[in-house]
Amino acid sequence: MKVIITGASKGIGSGIAAVLARKGYHVGLTARSQDLLKQMQDQIASDGGRCHIAACDLRDPDQVQAAFSKLIEQMNGVDALINNAGLVIRKDVFTLSLDEWRAMVETNINGVFYAVRVVLPFMKRQGGGHIINISSISGRLPLPGGSGYAATKYAVTGFSESLMQEVRDYGIKVTTIFPGSVDSESHRHDPDENHSWKIKPEEVGVACHEVLNTAPGALISQLEIRPLHRPPQKK
Ligand SMILES: NC(=O)c1ccc[n+]([C@@H]2O[C@H](COP(=O)([O-])OP(=O)(O)OC[C@H]3O[C@@H](n4cnc5c(N)ncnc54)[C@H](OP(=O)(O)O)[C@@H]3O)[C@@H](O)[C@H]2O)c1
């Protein structure tokens, strides 16, 4: 299976890429950092996997079109898209700046739309495909101290669940994933914090693999992933 993963330079996206490449998927990775993407590509190649990379800023529709077209050409098609990239700024409404609000809207909402509109025509023509959108628990439950971020993730949820209804009759599956706390850079707010209880990025990768391998006639439209253990109580 040929799958494009956004935000694959680090965090959850790199965990998803590593797991899927190990399982034999042909992966196309994108993010802004060319250097980190190259490191991922070298790592996957040294483990015997197949990987192409194309850097782009998801806030720019022309860059998205160019990077995705390059990946689709290099992989000779696309079967799945995992919209994982996102900007997590956990500030309340008193402290979030205008630029931070705009950056989250442009990355977390517009970026998902730009990516989807490039791959959908291919999937429609081939009569099938799968889009996984990474929302968040913050995209279905209020998040005090992160209202701007929550607003963008609620938008991802609404877009993703509506998209599922729009494209299912073309044989295209859409799954919305709602992770809880995952141990990535964006979730390391306090350097002294214990991170061991959090979901590992690769565990989200395993969930994506399972979602992508449901029976042809079945669709997992929503998947919530929680850490098994609660955070340790602060003394
Ligand atoms: N960590 C959690 O606990 C958690 C929980 C629920 C949901 N999520 C969601 O999971 C996703 C990944 O989060 P994460 O924790 O792995 O974050 P992360 O470690 O900060 O990684 C974010 C990824 O997105 C890419 N990215 C950011 N802005 C971009 C842009 N303008 N254009 C292209 N790529 C961009 C980054 O690459 P470059 O910087 O190289 O561009 C990076 O690869 C996000 O959508 C987040 O909302 C995270």
The ligand as an SDF file (V2000), in Angstrom:
LIG
                    3D

 48 52  0  0  0  0  0  0  0  0999 V2000
    1.1240   14.7960   21.1090 N   0  0  0  0  0  0  0  0  0  0  0  0
   -0.1120   14.6420   21.5270 C   0  0  0  0  0  0  0  0  0  0  0  0
   -0.3610   14.3640   22.7190 O   0  0  0  0  0  0  0  0  0  0  0  0
   -1.2790   14.7500   20.5800 C   0  0  0  0  0  0  0  0  0  0  0  0
   -2.5460   14.3480   21.0350 C   0  0  0  0  0  0  0  0  0  0  0  0
   -3.6210   14.4300   20.1610 C   0  0  0  0  0  0  0  0  0  0  0  0
   -3.4480   14.8560   18.8600 C   0  0  0  0  0  0  0  0  0  0  0  0
   -2.2160   15.2490   18.4330 N   0  0  0  0  0  0  0  0  0  0  0  0
   -2.0850   15.6890   17.0470 C   0  0  0  0  0  0  0  0  0  0  0  0
   -1.1310   14.8520   16.4210 O   0  0  0  0  0  0  0  0  0  0  0  0
   -0.4850   15.5620   15.3680 C   0  0  0  0  0  0  0  0  0  0  0  0
    1.0280   15.4630   15.5210 C   0  0  0  0  0  0  0  0  0  0  0  0
    1.3930   16.0370   16.7540 O   0  0  0  0  0  0  0  0  0  0  0  0
    2.8220   15.8020   17.4330 P   0  0  0  0  0  0  0  0  0  0  0  0
    2.5740   15.7830   18.8860 O   0  0  0  0  0  0  0  0  0  0  0  0
    3.5410   14.6920   16.7980 O   0  0  0  0  0  0  0  0  0  0  0  0
    3.5230   17.2040   17.0810 O   0  0  0  0  0  0  0  0  0  0  0  0
    5.0590   17.5300   16.7450 P   0  0  0  0  0  0  0  0  0  0  0  0
    5.9730   16.5880   17.4070 O   0  0  0  0  0  0  0  0  0  0  0  0
    5.1840   18.9980   17.0170 O   0  0  0  0  0  0  0  0  0  0  0  0
    5.1230   17.2800   15.1580 O   0  0  0  0  0  0  0  0  0  0  0  0
    4.3600   18.0770   14.2950 C   0  0  0  0  0  0  0  0  0  0  0  0
    4.6530   17.6850   12.8580 C   0  0  0  0  0  0  0  0  0  0  0  0
    3.8960   18.5460   11.9910 O   0  0  0  0  0  0  0  0  0  0  0  0
    4.7750   19.1670   11.0560 C   0  0  0  0  0  0  0  0  0  0  0  0
    4.3180   20.5140   10.7340 N   0  0  0  0  0  0  0  0  0  0  0  0
    4.0080   21.5160   11.6000 C   0  0  0  0  0  0  0  0  0  0  0  0
    3.6730   22.6250   10.9200 N   0  0  0  0  0  0  0  0  0  0  0  0
    3.7600   22.3240    9.5950 C   0  0  0  0  0  0  0  0  0  0  0  0
    3.5480   23.0540    8.4060 C   0  0  0  0  0  0  0  0  0  0  0  0
    3.1770   24.3560    8.4170 N   0  0  0  0  0  0  0  0  0  0  0  0
    3.7400   22.4350    7.2160 N   0  0  0  0  0  0  0  0  0  0  0  0
    4.1220   21.1310    7.1780 C   0  0  0  0  0  0  0  0  0  0  0  0
    4.3360   20.3810    8.2800 N   0  0  0  0  0  0  0  0  0  0  0  0
    4.1680   20.9780    9.4790 C   0  0  0  0  0  0  0  0  0  0  0  0
    6.1310   19.1970   11.7680 C   0  0  0  0  0  0  0  0  0  0  0  0
    7.1910   19.2050   10.8360 O   0  0  0  0  0  0  0  0  0  0  0  0
    8.1000   20.4760   10.4750 P   0  0  0  0  0  0  0  0  0  0  0  0
    8.2760   21.2710   11.7270 O   0  0  0  0  0  0  0  0  0  0  0  0
    9.3440   19.8570    9.9380 O   0  0  0  0  0  0  0  0  0  0  0  0
    7.3040   21.1880    9.4330 O   0  0  0  0  0  0  0  0  0  0  0  0
    6.1140   17.8570   12.5100 C   0  0  0  0  0  0  0  0  0  0  0  0
    6.5260   16.8290   11.6410 O   0  0  0  0  0  0  0  0  0  0  0  0
   -1.0230   16.9910   15.4320 C   0  0  0  0  0  0  0  0  0  0  0  0
   -2.0590   17.1450   14.4870 O   0  0  0  0  0  0  0  0  0  0  0  0
   -1.5880   17.1050   16.8460 C   0  0  0  0  0  0  0  0  0  0  0  0
   -2.6290   18.0450   16.9170 O   0  0  0  0  0  0  0  0  0  0  0  0
   -1.1210   15.2080   19.2620 C   0  0  0  0  0  0  0  0  0  0  0  0
  1  2  1  0
  2  3  2  0
  2  4  1  0
  4  5  1  0
  4 48  2  0
  5  6  2  0
  6  7  1  0
  7  8  2  0
  8  9  1  0
  8 48  1  0
  9 10  1  0
  9 46  1  0
 10 11  1  0
 11 12  1  0
 11 44  1  0
 12 13  1  0
 13 14  1  0
 14 15  2  0
 14 16  1  0
 14 17  1  0
 17 18  1  0
 18 19  2  0
 18 20  1  0
 18 21  1  0
 21 22  1  0
 22 23  1  0
 23 24  1  0
 23 42  1  0
 24 25  1  0
 25 26  1  0
 25 36  1  0
 26 27  1  0
 26 35  1  0
 27 28  2  0
 28 29  1  0
 29 30  1  0
 29 35  2  0
 30 31  1  0
 30 32  2  0
 32 33  1  0
 33 34  2  0
 34 35  1  0
 36 37  1  0
 36 42  1  0
 37 38  1  0
 38 39  2  0
 38 40  1  0
 38 41  1  0
 42 43  1  0
 44 45  1  0
 44 46  1  0
 46 47  1  0
M  CHG  2   8   1  16  -1
M  END
$$$$
